[in-house]
Amino acid sequence: MENAPQKLLLSVYNVEGKVVAERELSSAVFGVAINPHVVHFASVAHQANKRTVLASTKGRGEVRGGGKKPWRQKGTGRARHGSIRSPLWKGGGVVFGPRTDRNYSMKINKKVKKQALTMVLSQRFFEGRIVLVDEFAVPDAKTKHACEILKKLPLPDFSKGKKVGIITAPHSTTVSRSLRNVPRVFLLPCSSLNVYDLLRVPTVVIPLASVDMIEKHYTGKEKA
């Protein structure tokens, strides 16, 4: 007889930093075996797909001037040239230079992207770097009050100058307004959660509303 899988339990804190409940997390999201190659591929693909191509050089057909032959073909003792737009000339066109039509995007399957995200969330859980809060509420949208809440939560790395991520639920405008200018605090919208942003923050604060949305999205099941 196989052993029953262990429950993934985490304490739930309130805004005063006190434990008010205990939450069982889905093993399909927070208890997945980690494959570093999948996580690395998803992170690289995310950065590549966000990349904006800015560099664009001009070829010999695009640079200015060069309509007249610099000198006659023979009799001058100099090399033959037909246009000052030649790549051999200073100010001429560029050969094989960067262009805006270059495509850096990488294809990644949705299944692989989801797997990588659940692996990072699982890694944070196994390391004890997920802090659950019943509700991250800042009614007056004051930065001072939001920072006081963070100081009361068990975030030792944050007090040492490291980053912390807060996974916000949709329409959390007061949380966004109160924390958007705080250094080392990254707001991660639940609707656009990705591997790269999660890897940037060693500790993650997740309100219960965001936990429900994540588990529903990645397992297709609502919390009873």
Residue frames as a rotation matrix with the C-alpha (Angstrom) as fourth column:
MET 1
0.577 0.817 0.000 0.00
0.817 -0.577 0.000 0.00
0.000 0.000 -1.000 0.00
GLU 2
-0.229 -0.668 0.708 1.40
0.636 -0.653 -0.411 3.33
0.737 0.356 0.575 -1.03
ASN 3
-0.551 -0.041 -0.833 1.83
0.751 -0.459 -0.474 6.08
-0.363 -0.887 0.284 1.51
ALA 4
0.576 0.803 0.153 -0.72
0.810 -0.534 -0.245 8.86
-0.115 0.265 -0.958 1.35
PRO 5
-0.083 -0.635 0.768 0.73
0.648 -0.620 -0.443 12.09
0.757 0.461 0.463 -0.06
GLN 6
-0.502 -0.184 -0.845 1.69
0.826 -0.393 -0.405 14.66
-0.258 -0.901 0.349 2.52
LYS 7
0.624 0.769 0.139 -0.52
0.781 -0.613 -0.118 17.69
-0.005 0.182 -0.983 2.83
LEU 8
-0.475 -0.726 0.498 0.97
0.712 -0.649 -0.268 21.02
0.518 0.227 0.825 1.84
LEU 9
0.572 0.707 -0.416 0.02
0.805 -0.386 0.451 23.26
0.158 -0.593 -0.790 4.75
LEU 10
-0.570 -0.698 0.434 0.92
0.546 -0.716 -0.435 26.90
0.615 -0.011 0.789 5.32
SER 11
-0.298 0.418 -0.858 -0.02
0.809 -0.367 -0.460 29.34
-0.507 -0.831 -0.229 8.04
VAL 12
0.058 0.416 0.908 -2.19
0.742 -0.626 0.239 32.29
0.667 0.660 -0.345 7.03
TYR 13
-0.659 -0.373 -0.653 -1.32
0.715 -0.580 -0.390 35.70
-0.233 -0.725 0.649 8.50
ASN 14
0.614 0.785 0.081 -3.40
0.784 -0.595 -0.176 38.82
-0.090 0.172 -0.981 8.84
VAL 15
0.503 -0.402 0.765 -2.19
0.272 -0.766 -0.582 42.38
0.820 0.501 -0.276 8.31
GLU 16
0.754 -0.232 0.615 -1.05
-0.641 -0.468 0.609 42.50
0.147 -0.853 -0.501 11.93
GLY 17
-0.201 -0.907 -0.369 1.35
-0.772 0.379 -0.510 39.60
0.603 0.182 -0.777 11.36
LYS 18
-0.397 0.137 0.907 -0.62
-0.748 0.524 -0.407 37.12
-0.532 -0.840 -0.106 13.47
VAL 19
-0.973 0.072 -0.221 -1.53
-0.067 0.823 0.564 33.57
0.222 0.563 -0.796 12.42
VAL 20
-0.400 0.906 0.140 -5.28
-0.848 -0.308 -0.432 33.37
-0.348 -0.292 0.891 11.91
ALA 21
0.745 0.653 0.135 -5.70
-0.536 0.707 -0.461 30.11
-0.396 0.271 0.877 9.99
GLU 22
-0.406 -0.813 0.419 -4.01
-0.258 0.541 0.800 27.31
-0.877 0.217 -0.429 8.10
ARG 23
0.477 0.551 -0.685 -4.34
-0.778 -0.098 -0.620 26.67
-0.409 0.829 0.382 4.38
GLU 24
0.067 -0.396 0.916 -3.82
0.259 0.894 0.367 23.47
-0.964 0.212 0.162 2.45
LEU 25
-0.055 -0.202 -0.978 -2.28
-0.793 -0.587 0.165 24.12
-0.607 0.784 -0.128 -0.95
SER 26
0.904 0.418 -0.089 -2.78
-0.364 0.644 -0.672 22.12
-0.223 0.640 0.735 -4.11
SER 27
0.194 -0.861 0.470 0.01
0.060 0.488 0.871 19.60
-0.979 -0.141 0.147 -4.73
ALA 28
0.408 0.012 0.913 -0.52
0.879 0.264 -0.397 20.06
-0.246 0.964 0.097 -8.48
VAL 29
0.794 -0.099 0.600 0.66
0.184 -0.901 -0.392 23.66
0.580 0.422 -0.697 -8.17
PHE 30
0.530 -0.555 0.641 2.84
-0.795 -0.588 0.148 23.89
0.295 -0.589 -0.753 -5.06
GLY 31
0.366 -0.396 0.842 4.13
-0.499 0.680 0.537 20.32
-0.785 -0.617 0.051 -4.82
VAL 32
0.990 0.009 -0.142 5.61
-0.134 0.392 -0.910 19.68
0.047 0.920 0.390 -8.27
ALA 33
0.424 -0.895 0.140 9.03
0.672 0.414 0.613 18.14
-0.607 -0.166 0.777 -8.84
ILE 34
0.612 -0.254 -0.749 11.49
-0.378 -0.926 0.006 20.75
-0.695 0.280 -0.663 -10.11
ASN 35
0.451 -0.510 0.732 13.21
0.847 0.502 -0.173 20.37
-0.279 0.699 0.659 -13.47
PRO 36
0.025 -0.490 -0.871 15.84
0.223 -0.847 0.483 23.15
-0.975 -0.206 0.088 -13.83
HIS 37
-0.848 -0.379 0.370 16.03
0.413 -0.035 0.910 22.75
-0.332 0.925 0.187 -17.62
VAL 38
-0.089 0.904 0.418 12.31
0.944 -0.056 0.325 23.45
0.317 0.423 -0.849 -18.04
VAL 39
0.595 0.283 -0.753 12.49
0.623 -0.754 0.209 26.50
-0.508 -0.593 -0.624 -15.76
HIS 40
-0.350 -0.820 -0.453 15.54
0.206 -0.539 0.817 27.85
-0.914 0.193 0.357 -17.58
PHE 41
-0.759 0.097 0.644 13.94
0.651 0.090 0.754 27.38
0.015 0.991 -0.132 -21.00
ALA 42
0.294 0.953 0.075 10.74
0.935 -0.303 0.183 29.14
0.197 0.017 -0.980 -19.92
SER 43
0.430 -0.202 -0.880 12.72
0.428 -0.813 0.395 32.06
-0.795 -0.546 -0.263 -18.45
VAL 44
-0.676 -0.733 -0.074 14.85
0.232 -0.307 0.923 32.50
-0.700 0.607 0.377 -21.57
ALA 45
-0.524 0.556 0.645 11.79
0.819 0.123 0.560 32.25
0.232 0.822 -0.520 -23.83
HIS 46
0.510 0.744 -0.432 9.95
0.835 -0.548 0.041 34.89
-0.207 -0.382 -0.901 -21.79
GLN 47
0.101 -0.560 -0.822 12.84
0.151 -0.808 0.569 37.35
-0.983 -0.182 0.003 -22.08
ALA 48
-0.834 -0.437 0.336 13.29
0.357 0.038 0.933 36.64
-0.421 0.899 0.124 -25.78
ASN 49
-0.230 0.839 0.492 9.61
0.938 0.056 0.343 37.17
0.260 0.540 -0.800 -26.53
LYS 50
0.649 0.425 -0.631 9.65
0.622 -0.774 0.118 40.49
-0.438 -0.470 -0.767 -24.68
ARG 51
-0.321 -0.923 -0.214 12.73
0.596 -0.372 0.711 41.71
-0.736 0.101 0.669 -26.52
THR 52
0.815 0.519 -0.259 12.28
0.178 -0.648 -0.740 44.86
-0.552 0.557 -0.620 -28.59
VAL 53
0.048 -0.797 0.602 14.51
0.974 0.171 0.148 45.18
-0.221 0.580 0.784 -31.64
LEU 54
0.714 0.185 -0.675 15.81
0.214 -0.976 -0.041 48.76
-0.667 -0.116 -0.736 -31.76
ALA 55
-0.252 -0.913 -0.321 19.12
-0.159 -0.288 0.944 48.64
-0.954 0.289 -0.073 -33.65
SER 56
0.667 0.442 0.599 18.74
0.529 0.284 -0.800 49.22
-0.524 0.850 -0.044 -37.38
THR 57
-0.346 -0.860 -0.375 21.61
0.127 -0.438 0.890 50.01
-0.930 0.260 0.260 -39.74
LYS 58
0.621 0.518 -0.588 21.35
-0.451 -0.377 -0.809 51.37
-0.641 0.768 0.000 -43.28
GLY 59
0.282 -0.475 0.834 22.50
0.690 0.704 0.168 49.48
-0.667 0.528 0.526 -46.32
ARG 60
-0.733 -0.677 -0.070 24.17
0.427 -0.537 0.727 51.07
-0.530 0.503 0.683 -49.32
GLY 61
-0.535 0.609 0.586 20.79
0.649 -0.148 0.746 51.67
0.541 0.779 -0.316 -50.89
GLU 62
0.497 0.806 -0.321 19.56
0.805 -0.290 0.518 53.69
0.324 -0.515 -0.793 -47.91
VAL 63
-0.066 -0.574 -0.816 22.40
0.749 -0.569 0.340 56.04
-0.659 -0.589 0.468 -47.00
ARG 64
0.785 0.430 -0.446 22.42
0.137 -0.823 -0.552 59.56
-0.604 0.372 -0.705 -48.33
GLY 65
0.250 -0.683 -0.686 24.42
-0.760 -0.578 0.298 60.71
-0.600 0.447 -0.663 -51.37
GLY 66
-0.419 -0.610 0.673 26.45
-0.090 0.765 0.638 58.70
-0.904 0.206 -0.375 -53.84
GLY 67
0.654 0.736 0.176 24.50
0.104 0.143 -0.984 59.48
-0.750 0.662 0.017 -56.97
LYS 68
0.817 -0.434 -0.379 27.63
-0.550 -0.391 -0.739 60.50
0.173 0.812 -0.558 -58.87
LYS 69
0.710 -0.660 -0.245 30.73
0.606 0.751 -0.263 58.46
0.358 0.038 0.933 -59.55
PRO 70
0.687 -0.414 -0.598 33.51
0.364 -0.516 0.775 59.88
-0.629 -0.750 -0.203 -57.30
TRP 71
-0.064 -0.713 -0.698 36.06
-0.622 -0.519 0.586 60.03
-0.780 0.472 -0.411 -60.15
ARG 72
0.424 0.250 -0.870 36.47
-0.896 0.255 -0.363 58.68
0.131 0.934 0.333 -63.61
GLN 73
0.988 0.096 0.120 37.18
-0.114 0.981 0.157 55.01
-0.102 -0.169 0.980 -64.11
LYS 74
0.506 -0.843 0.181 40.69
0.863 0.494 -0.106 55.26
0.000 0.210 0.978 -65.52
GLY 75
0.219 -0.565 0.796 43.63
0.522 -0.621 -0.584 57.59
0.825 0.543 0.159 -65.55
THR 76
0.696 0.075 0.715 43.66
-0.432 -0.751 0.499 58.83
0.574 -0.656 -0.490 -61.98
GLY 77
-0.409 -0.876 -0.253 45.93
-0.333 0.402 -0.853 56.17
0.849 -0.265 -0.457 -60.49
ARG 78
-0.576 0.275 0.770 43.39
-0.791 0.051 -0.610 55.51
-0.207 -0.960 0.189 -57.79
ALA 79
-0.879 0.293 0.375 41.20
0.267 0.956 -0.121 52.47
-0.394 -0.007 -0.919 -57.22
ARG 80
-0.737 0.662 0.135 37.96
0.011 -0.188 0.982 52.19
0.676 0.725 0.132 -59.14
HIS 81
-0.775 0.574 -0.262 34.82
0.360 0.061 -0.931 53.33
-0.519 -0.816 -0.254 -57.28
GLY 82
-0.605 0.629 0.489 31.26
0.555 -0.108 0.825 53.81
0.571 0.770 -0.284 -58.44
SER 83
0.415 0.795 0.442 29.62
0.086 -0.518 0.851 55.32
0.906 -0.315 -0.283 -55.36
ILE 84
-0.591 -0.591 0.549 30.53
-0.459 -0.313 -0.831 56.79
0.663 -0.743 -0.086 -52.00
ARG 85
0.323 0.771 0.550 27.66
-0.938 0.184 0.293 54.73
0.124 -0.610 0.782 -50.56
SER 86
0.271 -0.319 -0.908 29.82
-0.164 0.915 -0.370 51.62
0.948 0.249 0.196 -50.85
PRO 87
0.977 0.098 -0.192 30.52
0.156 0.295 0.943 49.84
0.149 -0.951 0.273 -47.53
LEU 88
0.186 -0.981 -0.060 34.23
0.943 0.196 -0.268 50.47
0.275 -0.007 0.962 -48.20
TRP 89
-0.344 -0.274 0.898 33.74
0.228 -0.952 -0.203 54.19
0.911 0.135 0.390 -47.67
LYS 90
-0.872 0.075 -0.483 33.35
0.456 -0.229 -0.860 56.06
-0.175 -0.970 0.166 -44.41
GLY 91
-0.535 0.763 -0.363 29.69
-0.523 -0.636 -0.567 56.99
-0.663 -0.113 0.740 -44.11
GLY 92
-0.617 0.294 -0.730 28.73
-0.634 0.365 0.682 54.29
0.467 0.884 -0.039 -46.56
GLY 93
0.467 0.876 -0.117 26.26
-0.687 0.443 0.576 51.48
0.557 -0.189 0.809 -46.09
VAL 94
-0.249 -0.465 0.850 26.71
-0.896 0.445 -0.019 48.69
-0.369 -0.766 -0.527 -43.55
VAL 95
-0.280 0.076 -0.957 27.05
-0.596 0.768 0.236 45.07
0.752 0.636 -0.170 -44.60
PHE 96
-0.092 0.331 -0.939 25.01
0.386 0.881 0.273 42.52
0.918 -0.337 -0.209 -42.65
GLY 97
-0.882 -0.204 0.425 24.27
-0.252 -0.557 -0.791 44.98
0.398 -0.805 0.440 -39.84
PRO 98
-0.758 0.640 -0.129 21.41
0.494 0.433 -0.754 44.63
-0.427 -0.635 -0.644 -37.32
ARG 99
-0.786 0.589 0.189 17.93
-0.145 -0.472 0.870 45.28
0.601 0.656 0.456 -38.68
THR 100
-0.564 0.643 0.519 14.53
-0.792 -0.243 -0.560 45.78
-0.234 -0.726 0.646 -37.08
ASP 101
0.349 0.743 -0.571 13.10
-0.855 0.501 0.130 42.82
0.383 0.443 0.811 -38.96
ARG 102
-0.635 -0.607 -0.477 15.20
-0.325 0.771 -0.548 40.38
0.701 -0.193 -0.687 -36.94
ASN 103
0.471 0.881 0.038 13.02
-0.521 0.243 0.818 37.99
0.711 -0.405 0.574 -34.92
TYR 104
-0.628 -0.734 0.259 14.24
-0.608 0.255 -0.752 36.95
0.486 -0.630 -0.606 -31.46
SER 105
0.188 0.812 0.553 11.04
-0.982 0.158 0.101 35.23
-0.006 -0.562 0.827 -30.37
MET 106
-0.899 -0.422 -0.116 11.05
-0.410 0.905 -0.114 31.64
0.153 -0.055 -0.987 -29.17
LYS 107
0.047 0.937 -0.347 8.19
-0.553 0.314 0.771 29.16
0.832 0.156 0.533 -29.34
ILE 108
-0.951 -0.241 0.191 7.16
-0.290 0.496 -0.818 27.62
0.103 -0.834 -0.542 -26.03
ASN 109
-0.418 0.832 -0.366 4.16
0.315 0.510 0.800 25.38
0.852 0.219 -0.475 -25.52
LYS 110
0.125 0.572 0.811 1.50
-0.646 -0.574 0.504 26.46
0.753 -0.587 0.298 -23.04
LYS 111
0.886 0.215 -0.411 1.89
0.097 0.780 0.618 23.19
0.453 -0.587 0.671 -21.18
VAL 112
0.038 -0.961 -0.275 5.62
0.830 0.183 -0.527 23.74
0.557 -0.208 0.804 -20.70
LYS 113
-0.448 -0.168 0.878 5.03
-0.115 -0.963 -0.243 27.34
0.886 -0.210 0.413 -19.58
LYS 114
0.545 0.726 0.420 2.52
-0.577 -0.039 0.816 26.19
0.608 -0.687 0.398 -16.97
GLN 115
0.737 -0.329 -0.591 4.82
0.514 0.840 0.173 23.42
0.439 -0.431 0.788 -15.79
ALA 116
-0.308 -0.933 0.187 7.69
0.596 -0.342 -0.726 25.85
0.742 -0.112 0.662 -15.32
LEU 117
-0.212 0.295 0.932 5.54
-0.498 -0.853 0.157 28.26
0.841 -0.431 0.328 -13.33
THR 118
0.840 0.541 0.039 4.28
-0.331 0.454 0.827 25.54
0.430 -0.708 0.561 -10.98
MET 119
0.407 -0.776 -0.482 7.88
0.723 0.597 -0.349 24.36
0.558 -0.206 0.804 -10.53
VAL 120
-0.530 -0.607 0.593 9.01
0.147 -0.754 -0.640 27.81
0.835 -0.252 0.489 -9.39
LEU 121
0.188 0.680 0.709 6.03
-0.735 -0.382 0.561 28.12
0.652 -0.626 0.427 -7.02
SER 122
0.888 0.110 -0.446 6.83
0.126 0.875 0.468 24.65
0.441 -0.472 0.763 -5.66
GLN 123
-0.057 -0.987 -0.150 10.48
0.674 0.073 -0.735 25.61
0.737 -0.143 0.661 -5.16
ARG 124
-0.441 -0.042 0.896 9.44
-0.399 -0.886 -0.238 28.68
0.804 -0.463 0.374 -3.20
PHE 125
0.638 0.732 0.239 7.16
-0.580 0.253 0.774 26.51
0.506 -0.633 0.586 -1.06
PHE 126
0.700 -0.419 -0.578 9.86
0.508 0.861 -0.010 23.92
0.502 -0.286 0.816 -0.34
GLU 127
-0.388 -0.901 0.193 12.27
0.531 -0.390 -0.752 26.69
0.753 -0.189 0.630 0.63
GLY 128
-0.028 0.466 -0.884 9.70
0.978 -0.168 -0.119 28.22
-0.205 -0.868 -0.452 3.00
ARG 129
-0.873 -0.390 -0.293 9.60
0.314 -0.909 0.273 31.45
-0.373 0.146 0.916 1.01
ILE 130
-0.463 0.815 0.348 5.84
0.265 -0.247 0.932 31.76
0.846 0.524 -0.102 0.52
VAL 131
-0.942 0.224 -0.249 3.88
0.172 -0.315 -0.934 33.89
-0.287 -0.922 0.258 2.98
LEU 132
-0.406 0.883 0.237 0.09
0.678 0.117 0.726 33.66
0.613 0.455 -0.646 2.87
VAL 133
-0.970 0.220 -0.100 -2.09
-0.096 -0.732 -0.674 36.53
-0.222 -0.645 0.732 4.05
ASP 134
-0.329 0.923 0.201 -5.85
0.700 0.381 -0.604 36.43
-0.634 -0.058 -0.771 4.47
GLU 135
0.667 0.487 0.563 -6.19
0.738 -0.532 -0.414 39.80
0.098 0.692 -0.715 2.75
PHE 136
-0.512 -0.838 -0.189 -3.59
0.830 -0.539 0.145 42.39
-0.224 -0.082 0.971 1.82
ALA 137
0.423 0.810 0.407 -5.83
0.844 -0.516 0.149 45.40
0.331 0.280 -0.901 2.28
VAL 138
-0.720 -0.544 -0.431 -4.70
0.634 -0.768 -0.090 49.02
-0.282 -0.338 0.898 2.26
PRO 139
0.221 0.968 0.123 -8.01
0.932 -0.172 -0.318 50.95
-0.286 0.185 -0.940 2.23
ASP 140
0.717 0.080 -0.693 -6.43
0.091 -0.996 -0.021 54.41
-0.692 -0.048 -0.721 2.16
ALA 141
0.802 -0.434 0.409 -3.76
0.535 0.219 -0.816 53.40
0.265 0.874 0.408 -0.42
LYS 142
0.806 -0.553 0.210 -1.04
-0.592 -0.748 0.300 54.91
-0.009 -0.366 -0.931 1.76
THR 143
0.334 -0.780 -0.529 2.52
-0.219 0.481 -0.849 53.74
0.917 0.399 -0.010 1.14
LYS 144
-0.467 -0.517 0.718 3.34
-0.777 -0.148 -0.612 54.13
0.423 -0.843 -0.333 4.82
HIS 145
0.217 0.648 0.730 0.54
-0.877 0.458 -0.146 51.78
-0.429 -0.608 0.668 5.89
ALA 146
0.890 0.088 -0.447 1.44
-0.342 0.777 -0.528 49.21
0.301 0.623 0.722 3.23
CYS 147
-0.042 -0.987 -0.155 5.08
-0.347 0.160 -0.924 49.18
0.937 0.015 -0.349 4.37
GLU 148
-0.342 -0.012 0.940 3.97
-0.940 0.005 -0.342 48.71
-0.001 -1.000 -0.013 7.97
ILE 149
0.742 0.645 0.184 2.06
-0.628 0.764 -0.147 45.59
-0.236 -0.006 0.972 6.92
LEU 150
0.635 -0.571 -0.520 5.16
-0.153 0.566 -0.810 44.18
0.757 0.594 0.272 5.21
LYS 151
-0.354 -0.823 0.444 7.25
-0.628 -0.142 -0.765 44.81
0.693 -0.549 -0.466 8.31
LYS 152
-0.025 0.434 0.901 4.80
-0.951 0.268 -0.155 42.86
-0.309 -0.860 0.406 10.46
LEU 153
0.899 0.339 -0.278 4.82
-0.422 0.840 -0.342 39.81
0.118 0.425 0.898 8.17
PRO 154
0.539 -0.729 0.422 7.54
0.015 0.509 0.860 37.13
-0.842 -0.457 0.285 8.58
LEU 155
0.923 -0.273 0.272 9.81
0.274 -0.034 -0.961 38.47
0.271 0.961 0.043 5.84
PRO 156
0.603 -0.733 -0.315 13.37
0.308 -0.150 0.939 38.34
-0.736 -0.664 0.135 7.27
ASP 157
-0.180 -0.697 0.694 14.97
0.946 0.071 0.316 38.64
-0.269 0.714 0.646 3.83
PHE 158
0.436 0.430 0.791 13.06
0.672 -0.740 0.033 41.86
0.599 0.517 -0.612 3.13
SER 159
0.989 -0.084 -0.125 14.45
0.041 -0.652 0.757 43.47
-0.145 -0.754 -0.641 6.28
LYS 160
0.213 -0.972 0.104 17.93
0.427 0.188 0.885 42.50
-0.879 -0.144 0.455 5.08
GLY 161
-0.171 -0.266 -0.949 17.50
-0.529 -0.788 0.317 44.43
-0.831 0.556 -0.006 1.85
LYS 162
-0.922 -0.136 0.362 16.31
0.190 0.657 0.730 41.66
-0.337 0.742 -0.580 -0.46
LYS 163
-0.740 0.643 -0.200 13.37
-0.573 -0.445 0.688 41.74
0.354 0.623 0.698 -2.84
VAL 164
-0.686 0.638 0.350 9.83
0.169 0.608 -0.776 40.58
-0.708 -0.473 -0.524 -2.15
GLY 165
-0.900 0.434 -0.049 7.03
-0.119 -0.136 0.984 39.91
0.420 0.891 0.174 -4.61
ILE 166
-0.581 0.802 0.140 3.31
-0.228 0.005 -0.974 40.38
-0.781 -0.597 0.180 -3.95
ILE 167
-0.907 0.336 0.253 0.95
0.388 0.436 0.812 38.43
0.162 0.835 -0.525 -6.19
THR 168
-0.737 0.629 -0.246 -2.03
-0.379 -0.686 -0.621 40.73
-0.560 -0.365 0.744 -6.53
ALA 169
-0.297 0.759 0.580 -5.53
0.754 0.559 -0.346 39.78
-0.587 0.334 -0.738 -7.59
PRO 170
-0.496 0.169 0.852 -7.30
0.693 -0.515 0.505 41.73
0.524 0.840 0.138 -10.36
HIS 171
0.358 0.665 0.655 -8.68
0.242 -0.744 0.623 45.15
0.902 -0.064 -0.427 -9.43
SER 172
0.445 -0.294 -0.846 -6.25
0.887 0.017 0.461 45.54
-0.122 -0.956 0.268 -6.50
THR 173
0.423 -0.240 0.874 -5.82
0.435 -0.792 -0.428 49.21
0.795 0.562 -0.230 -7.28
THR 174
0.897 -0.064 0.438 -5.20
-0.379 -0.622 0.685 50.35
0.229 -0.780 -0.582 -3.69
VAL 175
0.681 -0.692 0.238 -2.37
0.324 0.577 0.750 47.82
-0.656 -0.434 0.617 -3.25
SER 176
0.283 -0.571 0.771 -0.80
0.946 0.035 -0.322 48.85
0.156 0.821 0.550 -6.54
ARG 177
0.589 0.005 0.808 -0.99
0.125 -0.988 -0.086 52.56
0.798 0.152 -0.583 -5.71
SER 178
0.927 -0.163 0.339 0.47
-0.374 -0.304 0.876 52.11
-0.040 -0.939 -0.342 -2.25
LEU 179
0.519 -0.740 0.428 3.44
0.109 0.554 0.825 49.92
-0.848 -0.381 0.369 -3.21
ARG 180
0.869 -0.122 0.479 4.34
0.494 0.173 -0.852 50.83
0.021 0.977 0.211 -6.77
ASN 181
0.623 -0.651 0.434 7.11
-0.313 -0.715 -0.625 53.24
0.717 0.254 -0.649 -5.67
VAL 182
0.743 -0.352 0.570 8.57
-0.545 0.177 0.819 51.14
-0.389 -0.919 -0.060 -2.86
PRO 183
-0.036 -0.829 -0.558 12.08
-0.940 0.218 -0.262 49.84
0.339 0.515 -0.787 -3.66
ARG 184
-0.882 -0.472 0.011 12.57
-0.462 0.858 -0.224 46.08
0.096 -0.203 -0.974 -3.65
VAL 185
-0.340 0.836 0.431 8.81
-0.062 0.438 -0.897 45.43
-0.938 -0.332 -0.097 -3.76
PHE 186
-0.943 0.016 -0.334 7.53
-0.332 0.051 0.942 43.90
0.032 0.999 -0.043 -7.00
LEU 187
-0.110 0.974 0.197 3.83
-0.608 0.090 -0.789 43.67
-0.786 -0.206 0.582 -7.75
LEU 188
-0.975 -0.216 -0.049 3.05
-0.184 0.668 0.721 40.52
-0.123 0.712 -0.691 -9.73
PRO 189
-0.168 0.978 -0.123 -0.49
-0.974 -0.184 -0.135 40.55
-0.154 0.097 0.983 -11.16
CYS 190
-0.215 0.160 0.963 -2.11
-0.259 0.942 -0.214 37.15
-0.941 -0.296 -0.162 -10.86
SER 191
0.764 0.639 0.088 -3.44
-0.060 0.206 -0.977 37.36
-0.642 0.741 0.196 -14.42
SER 192
0.815 -0.523 -0.249 0.03
-0.362 -0.125 -0.924 37.81
0.452 0.843 -0.291 -15.95
LEU 193
0.592 -0.591 0.547 2.18
-0.504 0.257 0.824 35.69
-0.628 -0.764 -0.146 -13.65
ASN 194
0.814 -0.383 -0.437 5.32
-0.279 0.403 -0.872 34.37
0.510 0.831 0.221 -15.31
VAL 195
0.708 -0.577 -0.408 8.48
0.683 0.705 0.189 32.43
0.179 -0.412 0.893 -14.49
TYR 196
-0.140 -0.859 0.492 10.92
0.600 -0.469 -0.648 35.31
0.787 0.205 0.582 -15.02
ASP 197
0.060 0.222 0.973 9.22
-0.478 -0.849 0.223 37.64
0.876 -0.479 0.055 -12.54
LEU 198
0.947 0.320 0.038 8.95
-0.198 0.484 0.852 34.90
0.254 -0.814 0.522 -9.92
LEU 199
0.482 -0.840 -0.250 12.63
0.807 0.536 -0.248 34.06
0.342 -0.082 0.936 -10.24
ARG 200
-0.121 -0.536 0.835 13.53
0.169 -0.840 -0.515 37.70
0.978 0.079 0.192 -9.56
VAL 201
0.130 0.262 0.956 12.00
-0.831 -0.498 0.249 37.66
0.541 -0.827 0.153 -6.08
PRO 202
-0.775 -0.504 -0.380 13.27
-0.233 0.788 -0.570 35.24
0.587 -0.353 -0.728 -3.42
THR 203
-0.831 0.535 -0.155 10.14
0.361 0.306 -0.881 35.63
-0.424 -0.788 -0.447 -1.23
VAL 204
-0.719 0.660 0.217 6.52
0.057 -0.254 0.965 35.81
0.693 0.707 0.145 -2.35
VAL 205
-0.809 0.588 0.016 3.50
-0.142 -0.168 -0.976 37.18
-0.571 -0.791 0.219 -0.46
ILE 206
-0.829 0.552 -0.089 0.23
0.079 0.274 0.959 35.69
0.554 0.787 -0.271 -1.71
PRO 207
-0.530 0.754 0.388 -3.24
-0.809 -0.313 -0.497 36.75
-0.253 -0.577 0.776 -0.52
LEU 208
-0.527 0.368 0.766 -5.78
0.068 0.917 -0.394 33.93
-0.847 -0.155 -0.509 -0.32
ALA 209
0.569 0.761 -0.310 -7.78
-0.234 -0.212 -0.949 35.40
-0.788 0.613 0.057 -3.19
SER 210
0.200 -0.590 -0.782 -4.72
-0.980 -0.132 -0.152 35.08
-0.014 0.797 -0.604 -5.43
VAL 211
-0.752 -0.440 0.490 -4.10
-0.485 0.874 0.042 31.51
-0.447 -0.206 -0.871 -4.22
ASP 212
0.028 0.865 0.501 -7.63
0.086 0.497 -0.863 30.56
-0.996 0.068 -0.060 -5.25
MET 213
0.717 0.245 -0.653 -7.17
-0.552 -0.374 -0.745 32.08
-0.426 0.895 -0.133 -8.69
ILE 214
-0.244 -0.897 -0.368 -3.81
-0.969 0.210 0.130 30.37
-0.039 0.389 -0.921 -9.25
GLU 215
-0.735 -0.025 0.678 -5.09
-0.202 0.962 -0.184 26.95
-0.647 -0.273 -0.712 -8.20
LYS 216
0.339 0.928 0.153 -8.25
0.001 0.162 -0.987 27.32
-0.941 0.334 0.054 -10.27
HIS 217
0.566 -0.148 -0.811 -6.27
-0.784 -0.402 -0.474 28.35
-0.256 0.904 -0.344 -13.34
TYR 218
-0.326 -0.862 -0.387 -3.63
-0.925 0.375 -0.057 25.60
0.194 0.340 -0.920 -13.15
THR 219
-0.925 0.039 0.378 -5.82
-0.088 0.946 -0.313 22.75
-0.369 -0.323 -0.872 -11.92
GLY 220
-0.684 0.722 -0.105 -9.22
-0.188 -0.036 0.982 23.70
0.705 0.691 0.160 -13.28
LYS 221
-0.074 0.639 -0.765 -10.74
0.790 0.506 0.346 23.19
0.608 -0.579 -0.543 -9.85
GLU 222
0.087 0.183 0.979 -12.25
-0.366 -0.908 0.202 25.72
0.926 -0.376 -0.012 -7.50
LYS 223
-0.902 -0.431 -0.026 -11.49
-0.098 0.264 -0.960 25.60
0.421 -0.863 -0.280 -3.79
ALA 224
-0.092 0.908 -0.408 -14.39
0.570 0.384 0.727 24.04
0.817 -0.165 -0.553 -1.89
